[in-house]
Amino acid sequence: MRIRVRRTGGFAGIERRAEVDTAGRGDAEEWEALAERAVASGRGEPGRGVPDGFHYEITVGERTVYAADPHLTEEQRELVSRLLKEGA
């Protein structure tokens, strides 16, 4: 399963992207379960966030959902943090 995150916005407006392919990974089940929970509560279209906040596009397989600060679920925040390797 391919899991992708694109983060836009923020004060500097710098876009970041990251992805992981779980095929062949020892922790694939953990990644896939987290990703499925993250997209389950996502929006089908971009929503409003806060000024200078981050906006996220989360793609799991063929499904893409959107989220924005400060309205990320715990699962979305964890997935984004793991993928971008920094706090979301």
TIRO-2110 file (N, C-alpha, C; in Angstrom, 1 decimal):
// TIRO-2110
0.9, -1.2, 0.0, N, 1, A
0.0, 0.0, 0.0, CA, 1, A
0.9, 1.2, 0.0, C, 1, A
0.6, 2.2, -0.8, N, 2, A
1.3, 3.4, -0.9, CA, 2, A
0.5, 4.5, -0.1, C, 2, A
1.2, 5.2, 0.8, N, 3, A
0.7, 6.2, 1.7, CA, 3, A
1.4, 7.5, 1.4, C, 3, A
0.7, 8.5, 1.1, N, 4, A
1.3, 9.8, 0.7, CA, 4, A
0.7, 10.9, 1.5, C, 4, A
1.5, 11.9, 1.9, N, 5, A
1.0, 13.1, 2.5, CA, 5, A
1.7, 14.3, 1.8, C, 5, A
0.8, 15.3, 1.6, N, 6, A
1.3, 16.6, 1.1, CA, 6, A
0.8, 17.7, 2.0, C, 6, A
1.8, 18.5, 2.5, N, 7, A
1.5, 19.6, 3.5, CA, 7, A
1.7, 20.9, 2.8, C, 7, A
0.7, 21.8, 2.8, N, 8, A
0.9, 23.1, 2.2, CA, 8, A
0.5, 24.1, 3.3, C, 8, A
0.8, 25.4, 3.0, N, 9, A
0.4, 26.5, 3.8, CA, 9, A
1.5, 26.8, 4.9, C, 9, A
1.0, 27.2, 6.0, N, 10, A
2.0, 27.7, 7.0, CA, 10, A
2.4, 29.1, 6.8, C, 10, A
3.2, 29.6, 7.7, N, 11, A
3.7, 31.0, 7.6, CA, 11, A
4.5, 31.2, 6.4, C, 11, A
5.4, 30.3, 6.1, N, 12, A
6.4, 30.4, 5.0, CA, 12, A
5.8, 29.9, 3.7, C, 12, A
4.7, 29.1, 3.7, N, 13, A
4.1, 28.6, 2.5, CA, 13, A
4.9, 27.5, 1.8, C, 13, A
5.7, 26.9, 2.5, N, 14, A
6.6, 25.8, 1.9, CA, 14, A
5.8, 24.5, 1.9, C, 14, A
5.8, 23.9, 0.7, N, 15, A
5.1, 22.6, 0.5, CA, 15, A
6.1, 21.5, 0.9, C, 15, A
5.6, 20.5, 1.6, N, 16, A
6.4, 19.3, 1.9, CA, 16, A
5.6, 18.1, 1.4, C, 16, A
6.3, 17.1, 0.9, N, 17, A
5.7, 15.8, 0.5, CA, 17, A
6.5, 14.7, 1.1, C, 17, A
5.8, 13.6, 1.4, N, 18, A
6.4, 12.4, 1.8, CA, 18, A
5.5, 11.2, 1.5, C, 18, A
6.2, 10.0, 1.3, N, 19, A
5.4, 8.8, 1.1, CA, 19, A
6.1, 7.6, 1.6, C, 19, A
5.4, 6.6, 1.8, N, 20, A
5.9, 5.3, 2.2, CA, 20, A
5.1, 4.2, 1.4, C, 20, A
5.9, 3.2, 1.0, N, 21, A
5.2, 2.0, 0.4, CA, 21, A
5.4, 0.9, 1.4, C, 21, A
4.3, 0.4, 1.8, N, 22, A
4.3, -0.6, 2.9, CA, 22, A
4.7, -2.0, 2.4, C, 22, A
4.7, -2.2, 1.1, N, 23, A
5.1, -3.6, 0.6, CA, 23, A
6.4, -4.0, 1.1, C, 23, A
6.4, -5.2, 1.7, N, 24, A
7.7, -5.8, 2.1, CA, 24, A
8.2, -5.2, 3.5, C, 24, A
7.5, -4.3, 4.1, N, 25, A
8.0, -3.7, 5.4, CA, 25, A
7.5, -4.6, 6.5, C, 25, A
8.4, -4.8, 7.5, N, 26, A
8.0, -5.5, 8.7, CA, 26, A
6.9, -4.9, 9.5, C, 26, A
6.8, -3.6, 9.4, N, 27, A
5.8, -2.9, 10.1, CA, 27, A
4.6, -2.4, 9.3, C, 27, A
4.4, -3.1, 8.1, N, 28, A
3.4, -2.8, 7.2, CA, 28, A
2.0, -2.7, 7.8, C, 28, A
1.7, -3.7, 8.6, N, 29, A
0.4, -3.8, 9.2, CA, 29, A
0.1, -2.6, 10.1, C, 29, A
1.1, -2.2, 10.8, N, 30, A
0.9, -1.0, 11.7, CA, 30, A
0.7, 0.3, 10.9, C, 30, A
1.5, 0.5, 9.8, N, 31, A
1.3, 1.6, 8.9, CA, 31, A
-0.1, 1.6, 8.3, C, 31, A
-0.5, 0.5, 7.8, N, 32, A
-1.8, 0.4, 7.1, CA, 32, A
-2.9, 0.6, 8.0, C, 32, A
-2.9, 0.1, 9.2, N, 33, A
-4.0, 0.3, 10.1, CA, 33, A
-4.1, 1.8, 10.5, C, 33, A
-2.9, 2.5, 10.8, N, 34, A
-2.9, 3.9, 11.1, CA, 34, A
-3.5, 4.7, 9.9, C, 34, A
-3.0, 4.4, 8.7, N, 35, A
-3.5, 5.1, 7.5, CA, 35, A
-5.0, 4.9, 7.3, C, 35, A
-5.5, 3.8, 7.5, N, 36, A
-6.9, 3.5, 7.3, CA, 36, A
-7.7, 4.3, 8.3, C, 36, A
-7.3, 4.4, 9.5, N, 37, A
-8.0, 5.2, 10.5, CA, 37, A
-7.9, 6.7, 10.2, C, 37, A
-6.7, 7.1, 9.7, N, 38, A
-6.6, 8.5, 9.3, CA, 38, A
-7.5, 9.0, 8.2, C, 38, A
-7.7, 8.1, 7.2, N, 39, A
-8.5, 8.5, 6.1, CA, 39, A
-10.0, 8.4, 6.4, C, 39, A
-10.3, 7.5, 7.4, N, 40, A
-11.7, 7.3, 7.7, CA, 40, A
-12.4, 8.6, 8.2, C, 40, A
-11.6, 9.5, 8.8, N, 41, A
-12.2, 10.7, 9.4, CA, 41, A
-11.9, 11.9, 8.5, C, 41, A
-11.3, 11.7, 7.3, N, 42, A
-10.9, 12.9, 6.5, CA, 42, A
-12.1, 13.4, 5.7, C, 42, A
-11.9, 14.6, 5.1, N, 43, A
-12.9, 15.2, 4.3, CA, 43, A
-12.6, 14.9, 2.8, C, 43, A
-13.7, 14.8, 2.0, N, 44, A
-13.5, 14.6, 0.6, CA, 44, A
-13.1, 15.7, -0.2, C, 44, A
-13.1, 16.9, 0.4, N, 45, A
-12.6, 18.1, -0.3, CA, 45, A
-11.9, 19.0, 0.7, C, 45, A
-11.0, 19.9, 0.2, N, 46, A
-10.3, 20.7, 1.2, CA, 46, A
-11.2, 21.6, 2.0, C, 46, A
-10.9, 21.7, 3.3, N, 47, A
-11.7, 22.6, 4.1, CA, 47, A
-10.9, 23.8, 4.6, C, 47, A
-11.5, 24.6, 5.4, N, 48, A
-10.9, 25.8, 5.9, CA, 48, A
-10.1, 25.4, 7.1, C, 48, A
-9.0, 26.1, 7.3, N, 49, A
-8.2, 25.9, 8.5, CA, 49, A
-8.1, 27.3, 9.2, C, 49, A
-7.0, 27.6, 9.7, N, 50, A
-6.7, 28.8, 10.3, CA, 50, A
-5.7, 29.6, 9.5, C, 50, A
-5.6, 30.9, 9.7, N, 51, A
-4.6, 31.7, 8.9, CA, 51, A
-3.2, 31.1, 9.3, C, 51, A
-2.4, 31.0, 8.3, N, 52, A
-1.0, 30.5, 8.4, CA, 52, A
-1.0, 29.0, 8.9, C, 52, A
-2.1, 28.3, 8.9, N, 53, A
-2.1, 26.9, 9.4, CA, 53, A
-1.7, 26.0, 8.2, C, 53, A
-1.4, 24.8, 8.5, N, 54, A
-1.1, 23.8, 7.5, CA, 54, A
-2.4, 23.1, 7.0, C, 54, A
-2.3, 22.8, 5.7, N, 55, A
-3.4, 22.0, 5.0, CA, 55, A
-2.7, 20.7, 4.6, C, 55, A
-3.5, 19.6, 4.7, N, 56, A
-2.9, 18.3, 4.4, CA, 56, A
-3.8, 17.6, 3.4, C, 56, A
-3.1, 16.9, 2.4, N, 57, A
-3.7, 16.0, 1.5, CA, 57, A
-3.1, 14.6, 1.8, C, 57, A
-4.0, 13.7, 2.3, N, 58, A
-3.5, 12.4, 2.7, CA, 58, A
-4.1, 11.4, 1.7, C, 58, A
-3.2, 10.6, 1.1, N, 59, A
-3.6, 9.6, 0.1, CA, 59, A
-3.2, 8.2, 0.5, C, 59, A
-4.2, 7.3, 0.6, N, 60, A
-3.9, 6.0, 1.0, CA, 60, A
-4.5, 5.1, -0.1, C, 60, A
-3.6, 4.4, -0.9, N, 61, A
-4.0, 3.7, -2.0, CA, 61, A
-4.6, 4.7, -3.0, C, 61, A
-5.8, 4.5, -3.4, N, 62, A
-6.5, 5.3, -4.4, CA, 62, A
-7.4, 6.4, -3.7, C, 62, A
-7.5, 6.4, -2.4, N, 63, A
-8.4, 7.3, -1.7, CA, 63, A
-7.6, 8.5, -1.1, C, 63, A
-8.1, 9.7, -1.4, N, 64, A
-7.5, 10.9, -0.9, CA, 64, A
-8.5, 11.7, -0.1, C, 64, A
-8.0, 12.2, 1.1, N, 65, A
-8.8, 13.0, 1.9, CA, 65, A
-8.0, 14.2, 2.3, C, 65, A
-8.7, 15.2, 2.9, N, 66, A
-8.1, 16.5, 3.2, CA, 66, A
-8.3, 16.8, 4.7, C, 66, A
-7.4, 17.5, 5.3, N, 67, A
-7.5, 18.0, 6.7, CA, 67, A
-6.7, 19.3, 6.8, C, 67, A
-7.0, 20.0, 7.8, N, 68, A
-6.3, 21.3, 8.1, CA, 68, A
-6.2, 21.5, 9.6, C, 68, A
-5.1, 22.2, 9.9, N, 69, A
-4.9, 22.6, 11.3, CA, 69, A
-6.0, 23.6, 11.7, C, 69, A
-6.5, 23.5, 12.9, N, 70, A
-6.1, 22.7, 14.0, CA, 70, A
-7.1, 21.5, 14.1, C, 70, A
-7.7, 21.1, 13.0, N, 71, A
-8.8, 20.1, 13.0, CA, 71, A
-8.3, 18.7, 12.7, C, 71, A
-7.0, 18.3, 12.8, N, 72, A
-6.6, 17.0, 12.5, CA, 72, A
-7.0, 16.0, 13.6, C, 72, A
-7.4, 14.8, 13.3, N, 73, A
-7.6, 13.8, 14.3, CA, 73, A
-6.3, 13.3, 14.9, C, 73, A
-6.3, 12.6, 15.9, N, 74, A
-5.1, 12.1, 16.5, CA, 74, A
-4.4, 11.2, 15.5, C, 74, A
-5.2, 10.4, 14.8, N, 75, A
-4.6, 9.4, 13.8, CA, 75, A
-4.0, 10.2, 12.7, C, 75, A
-4.6, 11.2, 12.2, N, 76, A
-4.1, 12.0, 11.1, CA, 76, A
-2.8, 12.7, 11.5, C, 76, A
-2.8, 13.3, 12.7, N, 77, A
-1.6, 13.9, 13.2, CA, 77, A
-0.4, 13.0, 13.4, C, 77, A
-0.7, 11.8, 13.9, N, 78, A
0.4, 10.8, 14.0, CA, 78, A
0.9, 10.3, 12.6, C, 78, A
0.0, 10.1, 11.7, N, 79, A
0.4, 9.7, 10.4, CA, 79, A
1.3, 10.7, 9.7, C, 79, A
0.8, 12.0, 9.8, N, 80, A
1.6, 13.1, 9.2, CA, 80, A
2.9, 13.2, 9.8, C, 80, A
3.0, 13.2, 11.1, N, 81, A
4.2, 13.3, 11.9, CA, 81, A
5.2, 12.2, 11.5, C, 81, A
4.7, 11.0, 11.4, N, 82, A
5.6, 9.9, 11.0, CA, 82, A
6.1, 10.0, 9.6, C, 82, A
5.2, 10.4, 8.7, N, 83, A
5.7, 10.6, 7.3, CA, 83, A
6.6, 11.7, 7.1, C, 83, A
6.3, 12.8, 7.7, N, 84, A
7.2, 14.0, 7.5, CA, 84, A
8.3, 14.0, 8.5, C, 84, A
8.3, 13.1, 9.4, N, 85, A
9.4, 13.0, 10.4, CA, 85, A
9.6, 14.3, 11.2, C, 85, A
8.4, 14.9, 11.5, N, 86, A
8.5, 16.1, 12.4, CA, 86, A
7.1, 16.3, 12.9, C, 86, A
6.9, 17.2, 13.9, N, 87, A
5.6, 17.5, 14.5, CA, 87, A
4.7, 18.1, 13.4, C, 87, A
3.4, 17.7, 13.5, N, 88, A
2.4, 18.3, 12.6, CA, 88, A
1.6, 19.3, 13.2, C, 88, A
END
